[in-house]
Amino acid sequence: MTRGKCSICYNVIQWVHRSTRGWSYGSSVVDPRTGEIIKGQVTLGSSRLQQDLLIAQGIVSPFDGIDDAPQLSAIALARVRQLAAHEVGHTLGLSHNFAASSNDRASVMDYSHPRIAPGAAGAPPVIADAYGVGLGRWDFFTIAYGYSSLPRDQETKALAAMLERAQASGLRYITDADSRSVESFNVVSHLWDEGADVLAGLKRILCKRRRSLPCYLC
């Protein structure tokens, strides 16, 4: 640490080694007098990367003697980049948006399922565009809504207009309270889905599993 400086002066993304997979966190140090966020601290677990490699391996099924290591690594690294952005969003005060997948990856604050394309007949699926890159439309909207500097006498009207434009553009917002439990079931809000239609997405996954797993388990 630099002499004269303290840890509160730095925003941090820290890489933590764990014996098992753990949650990633995006936390903040907040001034209780004003509510101002004065430090952001993200914690990512190293074994999370190993888990993402195993997920990619299970989807691609590289068990035919072909070296697919570069593709698997690219998938895992794309997921970690997105996860880091997700946790930074939390340090800025953003909540989960589990309906973003129904808006074509509108937010890094969703839990992202890898996008999987079907392979050729008898071949395993292909993951060329596994995870989104950069921020989505919902992320830009929420940052503008939360951090725009507006005249006090115009703030209420301006924020209401932002919400109306977001709704008119088709953006949806459904967070944890209406997504995680059985009692809060919503047709467009699921923690690990991909695409606008959750049932169509499930059918795609089942079809890809039938096409890939028999190749190596028969």
C-alpha positions in Angstrom: 0.0 0.0 0.0 1.3 3.4 -0.9 2.4 5.5 2.1 -0.3 8.0 3.1 -3.0 6.1 1.3 -5.7 3.8 2.8 -7.7 0.9 1.4 -10.8 3.1 1.2 -9.2 5.1 -1.5 -9.2 2.3 -4.1 -12.0 0.5 -6.0 -11.0 -3.2 -6.1 -11.7 -6.4 -8.0 -10.1 -9.1 -6.0 -9.5 -12.7 -7.1 -9.9 -15.1 -4.2 -8.8 -18.8 -4.1 -11.3 -21.1 -2.5 -11.4 -24.8 -2.0 -15.0 -24.9 -3.4 -17.1 -22.7 -5.6 -18.5 -19.7 -3.7 -20.7 -16.7 -4.5 -19.2 -13.7 -6.2 -19.9 -10.4 -4.6 -20.2 -6.7 -5.5 -20.2 -4.7 -2.3 -19.8 -1.0 -1.5 -18.7 1.2 1.3 -21.3 3.9 1.7 -21.2 7.1 3.7 -24.1 6.7 6.1 -24.6 10.5 6.3 -25.3 11.0 2.6 -25.7 7.6 1.0 -22.7 8.3 -1.3 -20.9 5.2 -2.5 -17.2 5.9 -1.7 -15.7 2.5 -2.5 -16.6 -0.5 -4.6 -15.2 -3.9 -3.9 -15.8 -7.0 -6.1 -14.9 -10.5 -5.0 -14.5 -13.2 -7.6 -13.7 -16.9 -6.7 -11.0 -18.6 -8.7 -12.9 -22.0 -8.7 -15.7 -20.2 -10.6 -13.5 -20.2 -13.7 -13.0 -24.0 -13.3 -16.8 -24.4 -13.1 -17.3 -22.4 -16.2 -14.7 -24.6 -18.0 -16.6 -27.7 -16.9 -19.9 -26.2 -18.1 -18.4 -25.5 -21.5 -16.9 -28.9 -21.7 -20.2 -30.5 -20.9 -21.9 -28.6 -23.6 -19.3 -29.0 -26.4 -18.4 -32.6 -25.4 -14.8 -32.5 -26.7 -14.2 -36.2 -26.1 -13.4 -37.2 -29.6 -9.6 -36.6 -29.5 -9.8 -33.1 -30.9 -8.2 -30.4 -28.9 -10.9 -28.0 -28.0 -9.0 -26.3 -25.2 -8.9 -22.8 -26.9 -12.6 -22.8 -27.5 -13.4 -23.9 -23.9 -11.0 -21.3 -22.5 -12.6 -18.5 -24.6 -16.1 -19.5 -23.3 -14.9 -19.5 -19.7 -13.1 -16.2 -20.0 -16.1 -14.6 -21.7 -18.2 -15.6 -18.7 -15.7 -14.2 -16.2 -15.6 -10.9 -18.0 -19.4 -10.7 -17.9 -19.5 -11.7 -14.2 -17.0 -9.0 -13.3 -19.2 -6.4 -15.0 -22.2 -7.9 -13.2 -20.5 -7.5 -9.8 -19.3 -4.0 -10.6 -23.0 -3.2 -11.3 -23.8 -4.2 -7.8 -21.2 -1.9 -6.4 -23.0 1.0 -8.2 -26.3 0.0 -6.6 -27.9 -2.0 -9.5 -30.2 -4.9 -8.7 -30.6 -8.1 -10.6 -32.8 -8.0 -13.7 -33.9 -11.5 -14.4 -36.2 -10.4 -17.3 -33.3 -9.0 -19.3 -32.8 -12.3 -21.2 -36.2 -11.8 -22.8 -34.9 -8.4 -24.2 -32.0 -9.9 -26.1 -29.4 -9.8 -23.3 -30.4 -6.3 -22.3 -28.4 -6.4 -19.0 -25.3 -7.9 -17.4 -27.4 -7.9 -14.2 -29.2 -11.0 -15.3 -27.9 -14.5 -14.7 -26.7 -15.5 -18.1 -27.1 -18.9 -19.7 -24.7 -19.6 -22.6 -26.1 -19.1 -26.0 -25.7 -22.4 -27.9 -26.1 -23.1 -31.6 -26.9 -26.5 -32.9 -24.0 -28.4 -34.6 -24.2 -30.5 -37.8 -26.1 -33.7 -37.7 -24.4 -36.1 -35.3 -22.1 -33.4 -34.0 -22.1 -31.6 -30.6 -23.4 -28.1 -30.3 -21.3 -25.0 -31.1 -20.8 -22.1 -28.8 -19.6 -19.1 -30.9 -21.5 -16.4 -29.1 -21.7 -17.8 -25.6 -22.1 -14.7 -23.6 -22.8 -11.0 -24.3 -20.0 -8.5 -24.6 -20.3 -5.1 -22.8 -23.3 -3.5 -21.3 -26.9 -3.8 -22.5 -29.7 -1.4 -23.0 -31.1 -1.9 -19.5 -27.7 -1.1 -17.9 -27.3 2.2 -19.8 -30.8 3.1 -18.8 -30.4 2.4 -15.1 -27.1 4.2 -14.9 -28.7 7.3 -16.6 -31.7 7.0 -14.2 -29.6 6.7 -11.1 -26.7 9.0 -11.8 -28.0 11.8 -14.1 -27.5 15.3 -12.7 -30.8 17.0 -13.0 -32.2 20.3 -11.7 -34.1 19.7 -8.5 -37.3 21.3 -9.9 -37.2 19.1 -13.0 -36.0 15.8 -11.5 -39.4 14.1 -10.9 -40.7 14.9 -14.4 -37.4 13.9 -16.1 -37.1 10.6 -14.3 -40.7 9.7 -15.1 -40.0 10.5 -18.8 -37.0 8.1 -18.7 -39.2 5.3 -17.3 -41.8 5.9 -20.0 -39.2 5.7 -22.7 -37.8 2.5 -21.3 -41.2 0.9 -21.1 -42.1 2.0 -24.6 -38.8 0.5 -25.9 -39.9 -2.9 -24.5 -37.5 -3.1 -21.6 -38.6 -5.2 -18.6 -37.5 -5.3 -15.0 -38.1 -8.2 -12.7 -35.7 -8.7 -9.8 -35.1 -11.3 -7.0 -38.4 -10.9 -5.1 -40.4 -11.9 -8.2 -38.0 -14.5 -9.6 -36.4 -16.9 -7.1 -39.2 -18.6 -5.2 -42.0 -20.8 -6.5 -44.5 -18.3 -5.2 -43.1 -15.6 -7.4 -43.2 -17.4 -10.7 -43.2 -15.1 -13.7 -43.3 -16.3 -17.4 -40.4 -14.0 -18.5 -38.3 -14.0 -15.3 -36.0 -17.0 -14.7 -32.6 -17.0 -13.2 -30.9 -19.2 -15.9 -32.7 -18.9 -19.2 -31.8 -17.7 -22.7 -34.1 -16.1 -25.2 -37.4 -14.4 -25.3 -39.5 -17.6 -24.9 -38.5 -19.8 -22.0 -40.4 -22.8 -23.3 -38.8 -22.5 -26.7 -35.4 -22.2 -24.9 -36.0 -25.3 -22.9 -36.9 -27.3 -26.1 -33.7 -26.0 -27.8 -31.6 -27.2 -24.8 -33.3 -30.6 -24.7 -32.8 -31.1 -28.4 -29.1 -30.2 -28.2 -28.6 -32.6 -25.3 -30.2 -35.4 -27.2 -27.9 -34.7 -30.2 -24.7 -34.4 -28.3 -24.8 -36.9 -25.5 -25.6 -40.0 -27.5 -22.5 -39.4 -29.7 -20.3 -40.2 -26.7 -22.4 -42.3 -24.4 -23.8 -45.0 -26.8 
